[in-house]
Amino acid sequence: MPTVPEGYRDLLQKKAFASLATIMPDGTPQVTPVWFDWSGDVLRVNTAMGRVKQRNMEDGAAVAVAIIDPDNAYRYMQVRGRVRRHTQDGADAHIDSLAKKYLDADSYPFRKEGEVRVIYEIEPASISAMG
């Protein structure tokens, strides 16, 4: 399992957005800015059912994530890997914790009625950094 390069762990705690790249059914790439966190040895993202990234991220799907330092756009970390698993269990609490990290809000303020949230765990195959 690759490890986060020395001197880049702070990017996992900052209010840094990640650019999540997934693959569309026709083979073309799709990129979305996302909130994220790091749990144990996986990077986690959260989305709602029905969104493009959700449809592209089946278990085992290849993805890439670029995390750009909000204090220095020339410093970033890239995580390439596969979706280890996804679950709806705990997904509402997870999006609330991300709202705390990114907005200092106790709950996710953009929730739509009837929305079903999903957590995706991305297992790194490689981690690289620059800057």
Steps between C-alpha positions, in 0.01 A plus 500: 500500500653835402539764769445873497835667420683662790404866528160464326278358777375853571311494169276230646391732783474835320186633337650391170263400225580187304447457128354151456546338159273211404441318172172535311339192340631617159858504637536879524619662824274703727635730774311644797621714791418320825539517874696209644655354811759235577408205719763243590649411162222622270387831356124546538257707295126540540236559236128463438344214306435589137796732447745431218792416730277259693404318181869476400632368833406135530712288731832439323469807274825683425512861623755776554490787746710817495512695827627855447634696796265798550800702624729416205344389170837363385503246786280196459461131558355244261337175609430236237314186589173311501173521684538245780137516604201727529226515760200702602560403864626807686494714185274770648728536803802501268370788286424689822862448614622630163272804538670562834845478338420717198229739622528482880132399492356233726297347218513493122296805391444396135310176568201448272183329618512129422872510422688176570867548586781253427859477631769375260828364634789540258792264557822659375710310247743791477548832674723772363560862594658813361577845622 
